[in-house]
Amino acid sequence: MKKVSYYLVSVLVAIALILLIKPYVDKYKMMKRYDFEVSHISGKIKKDDFKGKVLAIYFGYMSCPDICPTSLSSLASALKSFDEKKVKDNFAGLFISVDQGRDKVENLDEYAKYFHKTFLGATSHKQNIDDIVKRYGTYYKKVPLPNSAIDYSVAHTSYIYFFDKEGNFIAKVDHFSNPEQLREELAKLL
């Protein structure tokens, strides 16, 4: 009987420990899922570099004719509904290019800042971008364009990923969303 009681107590203690530790393990996994290191004109940047600010990340490419400019413009428009100083002090946007063949670090920041002065532009080598994109649950693919001056296009999903000031993932909003949804998401975070 003592052995059964000891076994039962051991099982209950193990279950209690698992239940107590699980939220911390889940949070750690979520933080690692969204970690990254990319190249910016000023050097390497990581997600942790944005702690203390709300972060919005968008994956795309500079020569995208419609989806990228529309998404970045929608986000910039939503930011205009907030106090400029509040945005400057509490927000950062990050445009990560998935077109390493054409988009150069030297040009990405200027492109991103065209939409909003708090936006940064960055990229990395293909293997790193592929890893980040996979962990974020997004997609891109080069599409050859025979007999075209641009040689290829890039098919990609279009999401804006929001993180709070502690770096926790909060929401994934697609570009088909009403711009008001972006503003509402930002209002919760700023």
N, C-alpha and C positions, 0 to 999 in steps of 0.2 A: 504493500500500500504506500509506503514511504517513497518507493521508486516512482510510482505513478504520480504521486503528488509533486515530487521533485521535477519529473518530466513535464507535467502540466504547468508548473510555475515557470520553468525554463522556456516553454513555448510561449506563454503569455508575455514574459519579459522580452523575448525576441520580437514578437508581434508589436509590442509597445515601442520598442526601439525603432523598428522599421517605420512605423507610423509617425514617429517623432522626427526621424531623419529624412524621410521621403520628400517633404517640401524643400528642404535645403538641397538635396540631390537634384530634384527637378529644376530648381532655380539655377543651379550650376550648369546643368545641361543646356538650359535655354540660353544662358549667357554665352556659353561656348559655341552654340549653334550660330549665333549672330556676330561673333568676333570676326575681325578682318584686319588686314594690313594692306594698304594700297599706296601707290606713289602719287604724291602731289608736287606741285612745282617747288614747294618749300621743303620737301623731304617726305619721309614715310609718315603715314597717319594711321591710327588705329581707332576702333570704336571707343575705347576708353579715353582717348584724347578729348572726347566730346562730353564727358561727365560734367554735370552742372548745367548742361544745355539740353533742350529738346532737340532731337535729331530726326531728320527725315532723309531717307536714302532712296535714290531712284537709279535704276540701271537702264542704260540706253546707249546711244551713240550720236556723235555730233552731226553727221550728215543725214540723220533721220528726217524725212520730209514732213512728218505730221504728228505722230504719236508723242515723241519726246518733247518737241516744243509745246504741244498742247498741254501735256501733263505738267511740265515745269512752269508754264504760264498760269495754269490753274492754281498750283501751289503758291506761286508768287502773288496772285490775285487774292487768295485767301489770307495771306500774311498782311496785306494792305489794310485789312479790317481791324488790325491791332495797333496799339501804340508803337511807333517806330523804335523808340528806345527800348521798350520791353522786348521787341523782336530781336533787336541787335544784341542785347545782353543775355537773352535766354533761348536763342534758336540758332541752329545751323542746318543747312541743307547740303547734302552730298550727292553729286551726280557722279556715278561710277560708270565709266565707258567700258563696253564689252567689245569694242572694235579697236584692238591693239594695232591693227595694220594701218589705220589711218589717223586715229585720234592720239595725239601726242600730249604728254604731260604739260608741255609749254603752252598749249592752246586751250586745254580743258578748263582752267580756272576762268579765263576770259569768257569762254562760252557760257559757263554756269552763271557767272556774275551778270551776264547780259539779262538774265531772267530776274535775279534778285541779288542784292549785294551781300547777303548772308550765305549764298550758295558757293560751294567749292567744287572743283572738278578734279577727278583722280582716275587712275587706272592701274593696271598691273600686267604682269605677263599672263599668257593664256591659261596656264595650269592653275595659277592662283585665282584668276577670275572664275574659271570653271568650278573650282572648289567652293568659292563664296556663293556663286549663283545656285549651285546644287543645295547647299545648306540653307539658303534663303527660300528654296522652293520656287525659283523662277527659272526662266529658260531663254536661251538665245541660240541662233544658228545663222551662219553665213549662207547666203543664197546667191549662187553665181548668176550673173546677168550677162549672158553671151552677147556680143556685139554692142555692149554698152560702154560709155566713157567712164562710168564709175566702177566697172568690173564686177561688183557684187553689192548686195544689200544685206541687211541684218534683220532677220525676223526675230521678234522678242516679245515677251510678255511685258505688261506695263503696270507696275504696282509702285506705290509709295509706301515705304516701311517707316512707321513712327516708333520712336523710342523716347522714354521719359528721361528726366534729368539724371536718373541713377543708371541709365543704360539698359533698362528693362524694355523688352519688346512689348509694344502696346497694341498696334493694329497694322494691318496690311490693307491698303485701300487701292482699288483698281482705277484706272484712268477714266473709266466710263461713269464713275461716281459724279454726282452733282457737286460742283465746287463748294456748295454750302456744307457738304459732308466733311470736306477737308477743313473748313473753318471750324466746324463743331469739334472735330478731332483735336485741332490746335487749341481751341478754347479750353478743353479739358486739361491739356498739358502745360500751357503757358500760364 
